[in-house]
């Protein structure tokens, strides 16, 4: 008896059901699952066989649910949450994300609520609202960041600017897009010709052309992916969680850019306590120049 996965869009969400259905799946059905006579298996488990398009549909539905909750489920956007740096809006957005992802039988690592179902083969790393201080003050630069991770690394990624609706996405080996249009990092190789995005304040300026500090790492990194900026440097110390950068890591690399941890640590981790210092650049030559300059700065 073959296992069949039904994907049904319901009010902006995606419901995944894994079913055991009698009979054979013949060539006439192709990739379309059977839709009748199914008895669904609701046991907790993972879905390692989920197709890329199905996985991306879940990520988009998660971002939609977060956006709805953020816009309609938060009264005071400046009300604080349970821990330093957290807002009530973060908790509302996180609850919406967990509902969709758990319903799709995916594991989760969330900034706000930690690890869920570590036994599942696909884990989505979630920052429900990256740039929540911006969001709390009405500054339109904040995003939902979602990275689906399997045994081989980041498989699929989605970053959604929840203020503008712009969506960046990538699937491993499939390139990166902004609102469905392919994007490429710039071909700039020199720091002196680069617009650099910063997190934190540099102890001394490097020899860049210009710099900006916007306050939402996932979106900042996506600007490098689409060629609007040439580099991103974290000067705030080793303090970014994996949810801050992991989705953008795939988007940057699939666009032709490069990204590393300034201290030489691995960037793909599923550890809520891990902290990293990411540096991204449009080209390898530019990254090398930035890292040489980085080593010469007293911090």
BELFENKA-V605491 format. One record per residue. RES is the residue in one letter. SS is DSSP state (H for helix, E for strand, C for the rest). PSI is psi in whole degrees, -180 to 180 (NA if undefined). D_FIRST is the distance of its C-alpha to the first C-alpha in Angstrom with 2 decimals. Layout:
BEGIN
RES_SS_PSI_D_FIRST ; RES_SS_PSI_D_FIRST
END
This chain:
BEGIN
X_C_123_0.00 ; X_C_150_3.79 ; X_E_137_6.63 ; X_E_135_9.39 ; X_E_122_13.02 ; X_E_134_15.55 ; X_E_118_19.14 ; X_E_123_21.80 ; X_E_127_25.51 ; X_E_116_27.51 ; X_C_50_31.27 ; X_C_1_31.28 ; X_E_171_28.43 ; X_E_128_24.82 ; X_E_126_22.13 ; X_E_130_18.86 ; X_E_129_15.87 ; X_E_121_12.65 ; X_E_151_10.01 ; X_E_111_6.65 ; X_C_136_6.19 ; X_C_155_5.39 ; X_C_174_6.33 ; X_C_153_7.06 ; X_C_108_9.25 ; X_C_179_12.46 ; X_C_-23_15.81 ; X_C_-21_17.24 ; X_C_-23_15.38 ; X_C_-132_16.58 ; X_C_-3_16.37 ; X_C_125_16.25 ; X_C_155_13.26 ; X_C_153_12.28 ; X_C_10_14.68 ; X_C_155_14.21 ; X_C_21_12.51 ; X_C_141_11.12 ; X_E_113_11.67 ; X_E_138_12.97 ; X_E_113_13.16 ; X_C_13_16.91 ; X_C_148_17.46 ; X_C_136_19.85 ; X_C_-179_18.55 ; X_C_168_18.94 ; X_C_70_17.34 ; X_C_-18_18.30 ; X_C_6_16.14 ; X_C_131_18.09 ; X_C_159_19.83 ; X_H_-41_23.63 ; X_H_-35_24.19 ; X_H_-41_22.00 ; X_H_-45_23.86 ; X_H_-36_27.17 ; X_H_-39_26.41 ; X_H_-43_26.07 ; X_H_-44_29.33 ; X_H_-41_31.12 ; X_H_-36_30.06 ; X_H_-46_31.33 ; X_H_-38_34.62 ; X_H_-44_34.94 ; X_H_-40_34.51 ; X_H_-45_37.09 ; X_H_-43_39.47 ; X_H_-45_39.29 ; X_H_-41_39.90 ; X_H_-43_42.70 ; X_H_-30_44.46 ; X_H_-12_44.15 ; X_C_7_43.66 ; X_C_127_46.60 ; X_C_-71_50.16 ; X_C_109_52.40 ; X_C_-16_51.04 ; X_C_1_53.50 ; X_C_134_52.60 ; X_E_159_51.69 ; X_C_-149_48.60 ; X_C_-13_48.36 ; X_C_163_49.34 ; X_C_137_51.78 ; X_C_-3_50.76 ; X_C_144_48.13 ; X_E_158_48.44 ; X_H_-33_47.02 ; X_H_-31_45.35 ; X_H_-41_43.32 ; X_H_-40_41.93 ; X_H_-45_41.11 ; X_H_-39_39.31 ; X_H_-43_37.40 ; X_H_-40_36.13 ; X_H_-40_34.78 ; X_H_-46_33.02 ; X_H_-38_31.39 ; X_H_-45_30.05 ; X_H_-47_28.16 ; X_H_-40_26.99 ; X_H_-37_25.89 ; X_H_-29_24.05 ; X_C_4_22.17 ; X_C_45_21.40 ; X_C_147_23.73 ; X_E_162_26.40 ; X_E_140_29.98 ; X_E_108_33.39 ; X_E_142_35.98 ; X_C_-41_39.72 ; X_C_-33_40.33 ; X_C_8_37.91 ; X_E_-150_36.82 ; X_E_135_33.44 ; X_E_133_30.39 ; X_C_63_27.16 ; X_C_-14_28.16 ; X_C_-13_24.96 ; X_C_143_22.99 ; X_C_-26_22.64 ; X_C_126_24.10 ; X_E_129_27.50 ; X_E_119_29.58 ; X_E_125_33.29 ; X_E_127_35.13 ; X_E_103_38.74 ; X_E_-47_38.69 ; X_E_99_42.25 ; X_E_125_43.78 ; X_C_39_47.49 ; X_H_-26_47.69 ; X_H_-43_51.48 ; X_H_-47_51.66 ; X_H_-41_49.46 ; X_H_-22_51.68 ; X_C_7_54.73 ; X_C_18_53.43 ; X_C_119_53.42 ; X_C_56_50.70 ; X_C_77_49.18 ; X_C_153_46.21 ; X_E_161_42.50 ; X_E_131_38.98 ; X_E_124_37.59 ; X_E_124_33.86 ; X_E_119_32.50 ; X_E_123_28.85 ; X_E_132_28.95 ; X_E_-167_26.43 ; X_C_-19_27.20 ; X_C_1_29.07 ; X_E_-153_31.26 ; X_E_122_31.47 ; X_E_-38_28.62 ; X_E_148_29.63 ; X_E_147_32.78 ; X_E_129_34.43 ; X_E_122_38.04 ; X_E_120_39.27 ; X_E_108_42.97 ; X_C_-10_42.84 ; X_C_-40_46.41 ; X_C_-21_46.11 ; X_C_-5_42.41 ; X_C_136_42.33 ; X_E_125_38.95 ; X_E_135_38.55 ; X_E_161_35.15 ; X_E_148_33.70 ; X_E_139_30.50 ; X_C_123_30.91 ; X_C_2_32.06 ; X_C_8_32.26 ; X_C_179_35.79 ; X_E_151_37.17 ; X_E_157_38.18 ; X_E_118_40.44 ; X_C_41_39.37 ; X_C_-4_37.28 ; X_E_131_40.16 ; X_E_140_40.07 ; X_C_154_42.55 ; X_C_142_44.40 ; X_C_159_46.64 ; X_C_166_50.31 ; X_C_23_51.92 ; X_C_136_54.71 ; X_C_-6_55.67 ; X_C_137_58.72 ; X_H_-34_59.01 ; X_H_-15_62.29 ; X_H_10_60.45 ; X_C_142_57.66 ; X_E_119_56.94 ; X_E_133_55.53 ; X_E_137_53.62 ; X_E_146_54.48 ; X_E_121_53.17 ; X_C_-179_56.21 ; X_C_130_59.71 ; X_C_139_60.70 ; X_C_-24_63.60 ; X_C_141_65.07 ; X_C_143_64.12 ; X_C_175_62.66 ; X_C_57_63.91 ; X_C_165_61.42 ; X_C_-51_62.43 ; X_E_167_61.28 ; X_E_160_59.01 ; X_E_154_57.23 ; X_C_110_55.71 ; X_C_-28_53.32 ; X_C_17_51.56 ; X_C_100_47.81 ; X_H_-43_46.46 ; X_H_-46_43.11 ; X_H_-39_44.93 ; X_H_-46_47.77 ; X_H_-34_45.48 ; X_H_-27_43.83 ; X_H_-34_47.35 ; X_H_-41_47.58 ; X_H_-37_44.29 ; X_C_0_45.62 ; X_C_7_49.07 ; X_C_-27_51.04 ; X_C_163_52.15 ; X_C_-18_52.32 ; X_E_159_51.71 ; X_E_131_50.81 ; X_E_131_52.55 ; X_E_110_52.08 ; X_C_13_55.52 ; X_C_8_54.57 ; X_C_-177_53.89 ; X_C_81_50.64 ; X_C_3_49.35 ; X_E_133_46.32 ; X_C_162_42.98 ; X_H_-30_39.82 ; X_H_-23_38.90 ; X_H_-30_42.14 ; X_H_-13_41.36 ; X_H_-42_37.80 ; X_H_-44_36.44 ; X_H_-28_39.68 ; X_H_-48_39.38 ; X_H_-40_36.45 ; X_H_-42_38.20 ; X_H_-49_41.44 ; X_H_-35_40.04 ; X_H_-19_37.88 ; X_C_-3_41.10 ; X_C_-4_42.96 ; X_C_-180_44.73 ; X_E_152_44.89 ; X_E_135_44.71 ; X_E_170_45.54 ; X_E_132_46.77 ; X_C_-24_50.56 ; X_C_4_50.63 ; X_C_12_48.14 ; X_C_160_45.27 ; X_C_143_41.61 ; X_C_-25_40.56 ; X_C_100_36.82 ; X_C_153_36.69 ; X_C_64_34.78 ; X_C_115_37.82 ; X_C_-27_39.40 ; X_C_-8_42.75 ; X_C_144_42.88 ; X_C_144_45.45 ; X_E_171_46.11 ; X_C_80_48.74 ; X_E_145_47.06 ; X_E_129_49.02 ; X_E_149_47.68 ; X_E_157_49.44 ; X_C_-32_49.02 ; X_C_160_49.76 ; X_H_-36_49.93 ; X_H_-42_53.69 ; X_H_-42_54.15 ; X_H_-44_52.01 ; X_H_-42_54.13 ; X_H_-41_57.30 ; X_H_-44_56.07 ; X_H_-35_55.14 ; X_H_-42_58.54 ; X_H_-39_60.25 ; X_H_-42_58.09 ; X_H_-25_59.28 ; X_C_-1_62.88 ; X_C_133_62.64 ; X_C_126_63.87 ; X_C_NA_61.50
END
